[in-house]
Amino acid sequence: MATSASDITLTPSAAARVAAIAVKQGKPAILRLSVDGGGCSGFQYKFGFADAVDADDSVAETDGVRLVVDSISLDLVRGCAVDYVESLGGAAFKVENPNAASGCGCGSSFAV
């Protein structure tokens, strides 16, 4: 299922990083974002590489790289953008989530 561009977004920086990792691992350039219960704020983001797009996935594509989110997680991350940031503290994928009422200092969990 394709989504509108406003549902989820993959930035060019994140797309480039996913593409580079996928080439090294010999996998398709498909990044899966899901949400699990837990973390310091109630929900936590989980990233992984997918071999394929599932039937209930929402898909955003940037520069040939796909970001996929399952239908259950989509309700919690609708409108989000996944970016790749490098800073003194390290490099990581970061989710900018407009639905999050609060987050934690590490940026990997949130509350709605």
C-alpha positions in Angstrom: 0.0 0.0 0.0 1.5 3.3 -1.0 1.0 6.3 1.3 0.8 9.9 0.6 4.1 11.8 0.8 3.0 13.4 4.1 2.5 10.1 6.0 6.2 9.3 6.4 9.4 10.9 5.0 12.9 9.7 4.5 15.4 12.5 4.2 18.1 12.4 1.4 20.8 12.1 4.2 19.1 9.1 5.6 18.5 7.6 2.2 22.2 7.9 1.3 23.2 6.1 4.6 20.6 3.3 4.1 21.9 2.8 0.5 25.5 2.6 1.7 24.7 0.1 4.4 22.5 -2.0 2.1 25.4 -2.2 -0.5 27.8 -3.4 2.2 25.4 -6.0 3.5 24.2 -7.1 0.1 20.6 -6.3 1.0 17.8 -4.3 -0.7 17.8 -0.6 0.3 14.6 -0.9 2.5 14.7 0.5 6.0 11.9 -0.7 8.3 10.8 1.6 11.1 8.5 0.1 13.8 7.4 1.1 17.2 7.6 -1.2 20.2 6.2 -0.7 23.7 9.0 0.2 26.2 11.8 2.7 26.4 12.1 5.5 28.9 9.0 7.3 27.6 6.5 4.5 26.8 7.3 3.7 23.1 10.6 3.1 21.3 11.6 3.3 17.7 13.1 0.2 16.2 15.1 0.2 12.9 16.0 -2.7 10.8 16.6 -3.7 7.2 13.8 -5.5 5.3 14.1 -8.0 2.5 10.8 -7.0 1.0 7.8 -4.7 1.5 4.9 -6.4 3.3 1.3 -6.1 2.1 0.3 -3.9 5.1 3.3 -1.6 4.9 3.2 2.1 4.1 6.2 3.1 1.9 8.1 6.4 1.4 10.8 6.5 -1.3 13.7 8.9 -1.5 16.4 8.5 -4.1 15.5 4.9 -4.8 15.6 4.0 -1.1 12.4 2.9 0.7 11.3 3.5 4.2 8.6 1.1 5.3 6.3 1.2 8.3 3.7 -1.5 9.3 0.1 -0.4 9.6 0.1 -0.7 13.4 3.2 1.5 13.9 2.0 4.0 11.3 -0.6 5.4 13.6 2.2 6.4 16.0 4.6 7.8 13.4 2.2 9.4 10.8 3.8 12.6 9.6 7.3 11.7 10.8 10.6 12.2 9.0 13.5 9.9 9.4 16.9 11.6 9.2 20.5 10.6 9.6 22.5 12.9 11.8 26.2 13.0 12.6 27.3 14.8 15.7 30.0 14.7 18.4 27.9 12.2 20.2 27.9 9.8 17.3 25.9 9.1 14.2 22.3 7.7 14.2 19.0 7.6 12.5 16.7 10.1 14.1 12.9 10.3 14.0 11.2 13.7 13.9 7.8 12.8 15.2 5.0 15.5 15.3 2.8 13.0 17.2 5.1 12.7 20.2 3.9 14.6 23.2 7.2 14.1 25.0 10.5 12.3 24.4 13.6 11.3 26.2 17.1 12.7 26.2 18.4 9.8 24.1 15.8 10.4 21.3 15.0 6.8 20.9 11.7 6.7 22.8 8.6 8.9 23.0 5.1 9.2 24.5 1.9 10.2 22.8 
